[in-house]
Each structure stands twice: as C-alpha cells, then as structure tokens.
C-alpha cells in the first residue's frame, strides 16, 4: 500500500462539493492501493449527525468510534472505496428509550451499505437509460434485489404522474409470454390466470408514449383501463386509432362514445395482401394438386404481386403472368382509394373510387375478394375517418416493437407487472425529457 501526501494541505479536499459532492462528510486523506484502487477516508462534517434520531436532542458524550465502508458511484476506471470514521454517541435525554446511536447523514443513513445517490442512480439507469436490472447491477457492483427496489422507487414518479392531454389515442395489442392456466381445487375446472396478450394505450399524436397497459385484449379489459382515467381526460380524446378489431371498436363506442374511430390504412392494405396470398395458394393447390414450389412461376412472383406497380421494373412487369396481374389489380384499386388521403380529394372523388373498388370485387366472383370487399365496406366509416384526418396507429406499432425489445434484452419476464412498469418507463423518456443515457 502506498499512501499519498495529506491532501488536506491543498485547501480543497475538505470541500466535499469539489471532491465528492457528498453532503455531510469531508475527506481526511486519500490512499492509493497497489491495484490502483483509491481509498478515501471520510469524517462527519454535519453537526446534525449527533442529534438523536428518535428524540432529536443533540448528544454531547461520545460512546465510541466505528468505521463503515459505504459504496458510492464508480469513479473512472479505477476502484473507489470509502472508509467513514464516525462516532457513537450517548443520548443525553433520560426519557428517550434509545440510549445510544451512531452518526448518520441524509446521503448515508445509519446501517446503509450504499449511498443514497448510488441507489438513485441505479434506479434511473433502468428507468431512463433502458438498461436491464442485471446489467445495471453488474456495472455498479450491486445485487439484483437492490437495483430492482431502486428502480421501483424511481419508477413511482412515472406510474403516479398524471396522464398528459391526449387528442388521438392509439390502442393495440402485443403478445407477452405464454398463457397460464390453473386448476380450481374445489371444482376441478381450469381457469385462465394469465393472458398472453397485453393491450397498450398510446399517445398516437403527441409525445406521451405508452400511457398504460392491461393484461388481456377483450372489451372488458379496455373498459377497465378507461374507467381508471379521469372523466375530463377521456372527454379530450377526439380520435382513437386501432387496427381492424371489432372488440376494440365495441369498447370504444362504450367507453369513449364521443370519439371517432380511425383504422390505419396499413391494416387495410395488409388485409388485401393476405387475401392475395390466400388466392395464390388456393389456385396453386387447385391447378397443381399440391403446394407451391420454388420452380412455380406464381411462387417466384409472390413478392412482386405485393409490390406497387411503380416499384416494378419493365422487365419484372413483363415477366409476370397476365393471369396473376389480373389478380393483383385488387391491390392497385385499393391503393388508389387510400391514396386520396394524401391528395386532399373531395367526398365525390372518394365515393367514386370506393364504388369502382367494390364493383370490381363483386364482379370478380372470387370468394376471398368478396370477403375483403365485405370487410372494407363494413369498416368504411373508420377507413373514411383515416382518409379525412390522416391519423394512424403507427406509434402504437412502434411502441410494440420497443416492448418486444425490452423483453428480449431481459430474456423474458416472469412478473407481468414488472414488464409493464419497465416498458412504461422506456417509452415515456421523451415525454419526461430524459434523453441522456446513463
């Protein structure tokens, strides 16, 4: 061990705001060990530390001395350890049941093995930087329970914060883990105790991020979450962006009767693409009596059928079968109908495009195309709302990706409540202004 010169001679070591920024203690000396670790010896600098924590009377008699080794934030690449030389005091109040006590400061309470700022930093590391609990524990030299408890304390400010004003609400489901069933010991029937689906509520227009998440994706689950929000907050919602889910639409009509439901054009085009793939597979099975193979022309053109006409080269367009091109016309007509949202077309133009689309579907005599036309016609008020407003649930889909990424980084979650809290914190960093990573 090599001991440095007494650093107090510089006149700045005893100023804790310059050296440690740890209020309540001052530096006695600093030693450098053979492995490069710096050992900092501390003394109590706060006069209130000798006040009895139970009765508040200042003690005057010293009972003894003790040395504790609280851990603090890491300093650079070298290790840093504290040796706090503090005193034990006799309580001078005779009526006080506590006879003696040791010194403590707000940053290092009695019996604490880590400083409060290290605990707070560990919680913010998970809450704001998106770090996993395991990784934060390894980097800071703490245990998993300590970091998890620190995160719960730090995340309380997010969970208890009032919801931001939302004009466009996004509702979408995401898959989480496996379904859990438990058998009732009395009746012997199996009951669903954990649903594999979660429903998320997102600020689809602003920067509020994930507003809340509930287990399940039924109308009752959506209404249960909406019932926990203030009535004035619900009245501010003008639009709700969803996918083509009849369950969510029914819940919105009940819980948010004044809001207009909007169906994103992405889901409409996705439904048309699935229909086209279904027709291609069914036609191949009927003609060839087997599944499609890589050598079949319709298999080679499966991706081209789903691409826009303007994205195809002349060679690609010429090599596709005319029969398959006729089947692909449904996508072009549907794209023309949805593209009117960007051109600012009037109601007459939109109605004419809709009539052409439905007429073509009715004349095609293809069961899948007829089903698609029926679905589009049934959801037309919600699709028309998208054409008029342009609101989508793109942020809901983006947050679903973040939710899956958080679960993947954590190698899955056993506790669904912890997962919802973690994803809520990660997706609201922008709204809280915490853009810096730890």
C-alpha positions in Angstrom: 0.0 0.0 0.0 1.3 3.5 -0.9 -0.1 6.4 1.0 -0.3 9.8 -0.7 0.5 13.1 1.0 -2.2 14.5 3.2 -4.4 16.1 0.6 -5.9 18.5 3.1 -3.0 20.8 2.6 -4.3 21.8 -0.8 -7.2 23.5 0.9 -9.9 22.0 -1.4 -10.1 18.4 -0.2 -12.2 19.2 2.8 -14.7 20.9 0.5 -16.9 18.0 -0.3 -18.7 19.8 -3.1 -15.4 20.0 -5.1 -14.1 16.5 -4.4 -17.0 14.1 -3.8 -20.2 16.2 -3.9 -21.4 14.1 -1.0 -23.0 16.4 1.5 -22.4 15.7 5.2 -18.9 14.2 5.1 -15.4 15.6 4.5 -12.2 14.0 3.3 -9.5 13.2 5.8 -7.0 11.6 3.4 -6.7 9.5 0.2 -4.7 6.3 -0.2 -3.8 4.5 -3.4 -3.6 0.7 -3.1 -1.3 -1.5 -5.2 -4.1 -2.5 -7.6 -4.9 1.2 -8.3 -7.9 1.4 -6.0 -8.3 4.7 -4.2 -9.3 4.5 -0.6 -10.9 7.7 0.7 -11.1 8.2 4.5 -14.1 10.3 5.5 -15.2 12.2 8.6 -18.5 13.5 9.6 -18.9 17.2 8.7 -22.6 17.7 9.5 -23.4 18.9 13.1 -26.9 17.5 12.9 -25.4 14.0 12.7 -25.0 13.9 16.5 -28.8 14.5 17.0 -30.6 11.5 18.4 -32.8 10.1 15.5 -35.6 9.3 17.9 -35.9 12.3 20.3 -33.8 14.9 18.3 -31.7 16.0 21.2 -28.1 16.8 20.4 -25.7 14.4 22.1 -22.5 15.6 23.9 -20.9 12.4 25.2 -19.0 10.1 22.8 -19.6 6.4 23.4 -17.0 5.1 21.0 -15.9 5.1 17.3 -16.8 3.0 14.3 -15.7 2.6 10.7 -18.1 1.8 8.0 -17.5 1.2 4.3 -20.4 2.5 2.3 -20.2 2.1 -1.5 -20.7 5.0 -3.8 -20.7 5.8 -7.6 -17.8 4.4 -9.5 -15.1 6.9 -10.3 -13.4 6.4 -13.7 -11.7 3.1 -14.4 -10.2 2.7 -11.0 -12.0 1.4 -8.0 -13.1 3.8 -5.2 -13.8 2.7 -1.7 -14.9 4.8 1.4 -13.8 4.4 5.0 -16.1 6.5 7.1 -14.7 7.2 10.6 -17.7 8.1 12.7 -18.6 8.3 16.3 -21.2 6.6 18.6 -23.0 9.0 20.9 -24.8 8.6 24.2 -28.3 10.2 24.0 -28.5 12.9 26.7 -32.3 12.7 27.1 -33.1 10.5 30.0 -36.7 9.9 28.8 -35.5 8.7 25.4 -35.7 4.9 25.1 -32.8 4.9 22.7 -29.7 5.1 24.8 -27.0 5.4 22.0 -26.8 5.9 18.3 -24.2 6.3 15.5 -23.8 9.3 13.3 -25.7 9.4 10.0 -26.2 11.9 7.2 -29.0 12.1 4.6 -26.8 10.6 1.9 -25.6 7.7 4.2 -28.3 6.7 6.7 -27.5 4.5 9.7 -26.9 0.9 8.6 -26.8 1.8 4.9 -24.2 -0.1 2.9 -24.6 2.1 -0.2 -25.1 5.9 -0.6 -28.4 7.2 -1.5 -27.1 8.7 -4.7 -25.8 5.3 -5.8 -29.2 3.8 -5.1 -30.9 6.6 -7.0 -28.5 6.3 -9.9 -29.2 2.6 -10.2 -32.9 3.2 -10.4 -32.5 5.9 -13.0 -30.2 3.7 -15.0 -33.0 1.2 -15.5 -35.8 3.8 -15.7 -34.3 6.3 -18.1 -31.4 4.5 -19.9 -33.3 1.4 -20.7 -30.7 -0.8 -19.1 -31.7 -4.2 -17.7 -31.6 -4.8 -14.0 -28.9 -7.4 -14.3 -26.6 -5.1 -16.4 -27.1 -2.2 -14.1 -26.2 -4.4 -11.1 -23.1 -5.7 -12.8 -21.9 -2.2 -13.8 -22.5 -0.7 -10.4 -21.4 -3.7 -8.3 -24.8 -4.1 -6.7 -27.2 -7.1 -6.3 -30.3 -7.7 -8.4 -32.8 -7.0 -5.5 -31.1 -3.7 -4.6 -31.3 -2.4 -8.2 -34.9 -3.7 -8.6 -36.0 -1.9 -5.5 -34.3 1.2 -6.6 -36.0 1.0 -9.9 -39.4 0.6 -8.3 -38.8 3.8 -6.3 -37.6 5.7 -9.3 -40.5 4.4 -11.5 -43.1 5.5 -8.9 -42.8 9.1 -10.3 -43.7 7.8 -13.7 -46.6 5.5 -12.6 -48.1 8.1 -10.3 -47.7 11.0 -12.7 -50.9 12.4 -14.3 -51.7 11.4 -17.8 -50.8 14.0 -20.5 -53.6 15.5 -22.5 -54.3 13.2 -25.5 -56.2 14.1 -28.6 -55.6 10.9 -30.6 -55.5 7.7 -28.6 -53.9 4.6 -30.1 -55.0 1.1 -28.9 -53.2 -2.1 -29.9 -52.3 -5.5 -28.6 -49.0 -7.2 -28.2 -48.1 -10.7 -27.3 -46.4 -11.5 -24.0 -45.1 -14.9 -22.9 -47.3 -17.9 -22.6 -50.8 -18.4 -21.3 -51.1 -19.7 -17.8 -53.9 -21.9 -16.6 -54.6 -23.1 -13.1 -57.0 -25.7 -11.9 -59.5 -24.8 -9.3 -59.0 -27.3 -6.3 -62.8 -27.2 -5.5 -64.4 -27.6 -8.9 -61.5 -29.1 -10.8 -62.1 -26.7 -13.7 -59.2 -25.0 -15.4 -59.2 -21.2 -15.3 -57.1 -18.7 -17.2 -54.9 -16.8 -14.8 -52.6 -15.1 -17.2 -53.4 -14.0 -20.7 -50.6 -14.0 -23.3 -51.9 -10.7 -24.8 -51.5 -7.2 -23.4 -53.4 -4.1 -24.6 -51.5 -0.9 -24.8 -52.8 2.7 -24.8 -50.6 5.2 -26.6 -50.5 8.9 -27.3 -50.8 8.5 -31.1 -50.3 12.2 -31.9 -48.1 13.7 -29.2 -45.0 12.5 -27.3 -46.8 10.9 -24.3 -45.6 7.4 -25.3 -47.2 4.4 -23.5 -50.0 5.7 -21.3 -50.9 2.4 -19.8 -51.1 -1.3 -20.4 -53.5 -4.0 -19.2 -53.5 -7.8 -19.4 -55.9 -9.2 -22.0 -57.4 -7.8 -25.2 -61.2 -8.0 -24.6 -63.6 -5.2 -24.5 -63.9 -5.5 -20.7 -60.1 -5.1 -20.4 -60.2 -1.9 -22.4 -63.1 -0.5 -20.4 -61.4 -1.4 -17.1 -58.4 0.7 -18.0 -60.5 3.6 -19.3 -62.5 3.6 -16.0 -59.3 4.4 -14.1 -58.7 7.6 -16.1 -60.4 10.9 -15.2 -63.6 11.8 -17.0 -62.2 15.1 -18.1 -59.2 13.3 -19.7 -61.5 11.0 -21.6 -63.6 13.8 -22.9 -60.5 15.4 -24.5 -59.9 12.4 -26.8 -61.3 13.1 -30.2 -60.0 10.2 -32.2 -58.9 6.6 -31.5 -56.6 4.8 -33.9 -56.9 1.0 -33.9 -56.4 -2.0 -36.2 -59.5 -3.8 -37.7 -60.6 -5.2 -34.3 -64.3 -5.4 -33.7 -63.6 -5.9 -30.0 -61.7 -2.6 -29.6 -64.3 -0.8 -31.7 -67.1 -2.0 -29.4 -65.2 -1.0 -26.3 -64.5 2.5 -27.7 -68.2 3.0 -28.6 -69.0 2.3 -24.9 -66.1 3.9 -23.1 -65.5 6.8 -25.5 -68.8 7.5 -27.2 -67.8 10.9 -28.5 -64.5 9.8 -30.1 -64.2 8.9 -33.8 -62.6 5.5 -34.5 -59.9 5.6 -37.2 -58.5 2.5 -38.9 -54.9 2.8 -40.2 -54.5 2.3 -43.9 -51.6 -0.1 -43.2 -54.0 -2.7 -41.8 -56.3 -2.4 -44.8 -53.5 -3.0 -47.3 -52.2 -5.8 -45.1 -55.6 -7.5 -45.2 -55.6 -7.2 -49.0 -52.1 -8.6 -49.3 -53.1 -11.6 -47.1 -56.2 -12.1 -49.4 -54.0 -12.1 -52.4 -51.6 -14.7 -50.9 -54.6 -16.8 -50.0 -55.9 -16.8 -53.5 -52.4 -17.6 -54.9 -52.0 -20.6 -52.6 -55.6 -21.9 -53.2 -55.2 -21.5 -57.0 -51.9 -23.4 -57.0 -53.5 -26.2 -55.0 -56.4 -26.5 -57.3 -54.4 -26.4 -60.5 -51.4 -28.4 -59.5 -52.9 -30.5 -56.7 -50.0 -29.7 -54.3 -48.4 -26.8 -52.5 -46.4 -24.2 -54.4 -42.8 -24.9 -55.1 -39.8 -22.6 -55.8 -39.9 -23.6 -59.5 -43.5 -22.5 -60.0 -43.9 -19.1 -61.7 -46.6 -18.0 -59.2 -44.2 -18.8 -56.4 -41.4 -16.7 -57.9 -43.8 -13.8 -58.4 -45.3 -14.0 -54.9 -43.4 -10.9 -53.7 -43.9 -9.0 -56.9 -47.6 -9.3 -56.6 -47.4 -7.4 -53.3 -45.3 -4.6 -54.7 -46.5 -1.3 -56.1 -46.7 -1.1 -59.9 -44.4 2.0 -59.9 -41.8 0.0 -57.9 -41.5 -2.7 -60.6 -39.1 -2.5 -63.5 -40.3 -3.1 -67.0 -38.6 -6.5 -67.1 -40.2 -7.5 -63.8 -43.6 -6.4 -65.0 -43.2 -8.1 -68.4 -42.2 -11.5 -66.9 -45.3 -11.7 -64.7 -48.2 -13.8 -65.8 -51.2 -11.9 -67.1 -53.5 -14.0 -65.0 -51.6 -13.2 -61.9 -51.5 -9.5 -62.9 -55.3 -9.5 -63.1 -55.4 -10.9 -59.6 -53.1 -8.2 -58.4 -55.3 -5.4 -59.7 -57.2 -5.5 -56.5 -54.2 -4.1 -54.7 -53.9 -1.2 -57.1 -57.5 -0.2 -56.8 -57.4 -0.3 -53.1 -54.2 1.7 -53.0 -55.8 4.3 -55.3 -58.7 4.6 -52.8 -56.4 5.0 -49.8 -54.1 7.4 -51.6 -56.8 10.0 -51.7 -55.9 10.9 -48.1 -52.7 12.5 -49.3 -54.2 14.3 -52.3 -56.9 16.1 -50.4 -59.7 14.7 -52.6 -63.3 15.7 -52.0 -66.1 13.3 -51.0 -67.3 12.8 -54.6 -63.9 11.5 -55.7 -63.6 9.3 -52.7 -67.1 7.9 -53.3 -66.3 7.2 -56.9 -63.1 5.4 -56.1 -64.9 3.3 -53.5 -67.7 2.4 -56.0 -65.1 1.3 -58.5 -63.3 -0.9 -55.9 -66.5 -2.6 -54.6 -67.8 -3.1 -58.1 -64.6 -4.8 -59.2 -64.7 -7.0 -56.2 -68.3 -8.0 -56.8 -67.7 -8.8 -60.5 -64.6 -10.9 -59.7 -66.5 -14.0 -58.5 -63.5 -14.8 -56.2 -64.7 -15.7 -52.7 -61.6 -14.2 -51.0 -62.1 -10.9 -52.9 -65.8 -10.8 -51.9 -64.9 -11.3 -48.3 -62.3 -8.5 -48.5 -64.9 -6.1 -50.1 -67.4 -7.0 -47.3 -64.8 -6.2 -44.6 -63.8 -2.9 -46.2 -67.5 -1.9 -46.6 -68.2 -2.8 -43.0 -65.3 -0.8 -41.8 -65.7 2.0 -44.3 -66.7 4.8 -41.7 -63.4 4.1 -39.8 -61.4 4.0 -43.1 -63.1 7.2 -44.3 -62.0 8.8 -40.9 -58.4 8.0 -41.8 -58.8 9.4 -45.3 -60.2 12.7 -43.8 -57.8 13.0 -40.9 -54.7 11.0 -41.7 -54.4 9.7 -38.1 -52.8 6.3 -37.8 -51.6 4.0 -35.0 -48.0 4.0 -36.3 -46.8 5.0 -32.8 -48.7 2.0 -31.3 -46.8 -0.3 -33.6 -43.5 1.4 -32.8 -44.1 1.0 -29.1 -45.0 -2.6 -29.6 -41.6 -3.1 -31.1 -39.9 -1.4 -28.1 -41.9 -3.6 -25.8 -40.7 -6.7 -27.5 -37.1 -5.4 -27.5 -37.2 -4.7 -23.7 -38.5 -8.3 -23.1 -35.8 -9.7 -25.4 -33.0 -7.8 -23.7 -34.2 -9.1 -20.3 -34.5 -12.6 -21.6 -38.2 -12.6 -20.7 -40.2 -11.5 -17.7 -41.7 -13.7 -15.1 -43.6 -10.9 -13.5 -46.1 -9.2 -15.8 -46.3 -6.1 -13.5 -42.6 -5.6 -13.7 -42.7 -5.8 -17.5 -45.5 -3.2 -17.8 -43.6 -0.9 -15.5 -40.4 -1.3 -17.4 -42.0 -0.7 -20.8 -43.9 2.3 -19.5 -40.7 4.0 -18.3 -38.8 3.2 -21.5 -41.5 4.5 -23.8 -42.1 7.8 -21.9 -38.5 9.0 -21.7 -39.1 11.6 -24.5 -42.1 13.0 -22.7 -40.1 13.2 -19.4 -37.1 14.9 -21.1 -34.7 12.2 -20.1 -32.8 11.8 -23.4 -29.4 11.1 -21.9 -28.3 7.6 -21.3 -26.6 6.5 -18.1 
